[in-house]
Amino acid sequence: MDRVEERTPELRTLQQKVEYMVEKTFPGQKISGRVFADLVKERGGSLSHSYFSNILAGKVTQPSEDILKALGLGFGVDWRFFKEESVVVDDVVAGLQFLAKRRTGDIVGVAGRGLDEDRLPPELLQFALSLLEDARGGQGPVGENGTTVHGEPEK
């Protein structure tokens, strides 16, 4: 069976970006402005439920930077994703697509190379180890010799 490659949607307006993030962050759920505003508040930001609803309705097109930061907090992404002419839109979309494919089993492994003799950047190595740990059911990260951190051989 051939899989259709997910195409990056057109994400030019604030409304399009927020609708996309609602769909990807809360798949299959109807999220009210109040629920989202409470989530932003829990994460240290401030956004009124009516303002969020106005963004979804397309009534707000150029919010302040503070509002963009609140949206970033609520969705757990870089707030610059919501800016006009954002340079991080493609990065955020690619990350969400990667996580969706990882969740569905379309991606089962990750390989990487360092840019020079210094090996992989620590952030990429930590990310790869966290994927391995998730795949192993939380048994702990795998060491260089194929053992878990606790010294048990990999099964």
N, C-alpha and C positions, 0 to 999 in steps of 0.2 A: 504494500500500500504506500503510495507516494504521499508525503506530507507537504502541505502548502507552506512555504516560508512566510512567516508573519511580516507584513510590510509595515514600515514606520508610518504612522498616521500623520496627517498634516496638523502640525501643532504651532500655529502662528499666533492665535489670539489667547488671551488669558483664559477665556471661557473654555476653549478647546483643550488647553493644558490641564485645567482643573478637572474637567470631565474625564479626560484620559487618566489622570491620577486617581480619581475616585474609582473608576472601573478597574484599574490595576491594583490599587491598594486594598480595596474592599470588594473583591469579585463576587458578583451575585447578591450583593447587599444594597439596600436602599439606605443611604446615610443622610440623615437630616442635618440641617445647618446647626442645630443645637448640639447634636452628638459630636460633630466635627469641632465646634467651638469649645466644647468641654475637653476634647482630646488635646487641642492646642493649649488650653489652660493648664492641663496636667503636665504638659511638656515645657512649661515656663513661658508661654507666649500669651498673646491676647488678640482675639478676633471675635466680633459679635456674630451671632448666628444669622442675623438679618443681612449683614454685610456679605457673609459667605453665600447666602442664598441669592443675593444680588449679583455676585460674581458668576454663579452658575446660570443665572438668567441672562447674562450678557449685559447687564446694566452698568457694571463697573468694568472699565477697560484700562485705566491707568492708576492703579492704587499706589499708595506710598510704599517705600522700601520696607517699613515696619510690617505692613500687611503681607508683602511678599515673604518676609522672614517668618511670619506666623504660618503662612501656607506651607513653607518648607518644613517647619517644625511638625505641623499636623500630618504631613505625608511622609516625613522622614527622608527628605531629599534636599539637595543643595537649593537654597532659596532662589539662586540666580536662574534656575530652570524657568521660573515664572516671568522673568524680565522679557521685555521686547527684544528681539534679535539676540536671544540667549545663545551663548556658545556651549552651554552644558546640556541642551535639550537632547542632542544625539547620545551623549554619555549616559544620561538618566534612562532614556528609552532602551539603549543597548543593555544596561544593567538589569532593568526589569525583564527584558526578553530573556536574558541569560538565566535569571532566577526562575522564571516560569518554565524554561526548558529543563533546568536542573530538577525542579519539583516534579515534572511529568516524566522524567527519566530519559528525555531526549539527549541530555548531556550526562554522561556517567563518569567522566574523568576530565582532568585539566592538566595540561603540560605547559611549561614555561621555560624561558631561557633568560639568563642575566644579560645585561647589556655589555658587560666587560668581565674581567677576572673576579669581580666582587660577588659573583653569583646573582641570585634573585634578590630584588629589594625586599626588606623585611616585611613590608605590608603585604606583598604578593605571596610570600612564603606563608605568612600567618593565615591568609585567606585560603590558600590551597590546603593547609593542614586542617582548617576548620571544615572544609568540604569533605576531607577524608574522614574526619571524626563523625560528621553527620552520617556519612555513608556507612560507617561501621556501627551505627546505632549508639553513639556516645560512649564507646569503650575507652576513649582516650586517644590522643594523637599517636601516630606511628613514628618511631625513631628512625635514624639512618640505617640501622641494621635489620629493619623489619620487625622490631619488637615494639610493643606499646611503651609508653613512658614508664609504666610499672614493671617493665622487664619481661613481660609475658610474650612468647612468640606469637606472631600474627597468625590467625587461623585461616 
